[in-house]
Amino acid sequence: MPEGLRIYAVGDIHGRDDLLAELHDRIAADAARVPSATNILIYLGDYIDRGLQSKQVLDRLTGNRLAGFEHVFLKGNHELAMLQFLGDAAFGKTWKYYGGLETLHSYGIQELTRTDDPAAFERAREHLLDLLPEAHRYFLETLEISREFGGYFFAHAGVRPGIALHRQIEEDLLWIREEFLQSAALFGKIVVHGHTPNEEVVIRPNRIGIDTGAYMTGVLTALVLEGQGRRFIQTGEAMLPIAAAG
């Protein structure tokens, strides 16, 4: 990182506002202990789905942000899914089964609990459009797909090997898995990503994965980058083990 810049990169939240509140407190305390000229919070996407507090997460990120930090919000594939449902009720049959039902319930929408009737999907979509705060809609529609700082490139899922970072497409940045995860290629910068949950933080020569499956494990992870150093802040009583470079 350039001198005077500290990055806090936050992994997949997935509807766990309780963990996000705890992690924010720990990040604020960390920043206060050793002041930096500039503190930037980068969220790697997947704020919603699976956990039961998706609306509360978006409330926090749109209206109760940490003071004294610059904020960067990246798009995850689950935010893309919610936008697809807002535009096409039929997509709800897909979204419902990978976390969308919990998101709808967080807004008080119950139409899809016991049915896959197309009419019920349309009613749920219209209900969501009525209840969705304008700040949430704007947030979802203005998410970024990647950012670069110093020697690091930040994206939700990863990058496609063999393609320059500035030419990466949204589909790969939001969805890629095995081609990226199994690659030993150097990408020009270390890629910091979420998307693929692990019980351990994963550190490789070309990437750092910080999705620690918060909605299942109760552990939400932030990577701290400053100068030549890197460290981690997590929720819970103990740090998860780190899968070292190999």
Stockholm file with secondary structure:
# STOCKHOLM 1.0

chainA/1-246         MPEGLRIYAVGDIHGRDDLLAELHDRIAADAARVPSATNILIYLGDYIDRGLQSKQVLDRLTGNRLAGFEHVFLKGNHELAMLQFLGDAAFGKTWKYYGGLETLHSYGIQELTRTDDPAAFERAREHLLDLLPEAHRYFLETLEISREFGGYFFAHAGVRPGIALHRQIEEDLLWIREEFLQSAALFGKIVVHGHTPNEEVVIRPNRIGIDTGAYMTGVLTALVLEGQGRRFIQTGEAMLPIAAAG
#=GR chainA/1-246 SS CCTTEEEEEECCCTTCHHHHHHHHHHHHHHHHHSCCSEEEEEECSCCSSSSSCHHHHHHHHHHSCCTTCEEEEBCCHHHHHHHHHHHCGGGHHHHGGGTHHHHHHHTTCCTTSSCCCHHHHHHHHHHHHHHSCHHHHHHHHTCBSCEEETTEEECSSCCCTTSCGGGCCHHHHHHCCHHHHTCCCCCSSEEEECSSCCSSEEECSSEEECCCCHHHHSCCEEEEEETTEEEEEESSSSCCCEECCC
#=GC SS_cons         CCTTEEEEEECCCTTCHHHHHHHHHHHHHHHHHSCCSEEEEEECSCCSSSSSCHHHHHHHHHHSCCTTCEEEEBCCHHHHHHHHHHHCGGGHHHHGGGTHHHHHHHTTCCTTSSCCCHHHHHHHHHHHHHHSCHHHHHHHHTCBSCEEETTEEECSSCCCTTSCGGGCCHHHHHHCCHHHHTCCCCCSSEEEECSSCCSSEEECSSEEECCCCHHHHSCCEEEEEETTEEEEEESSSSCCCEECCC
//
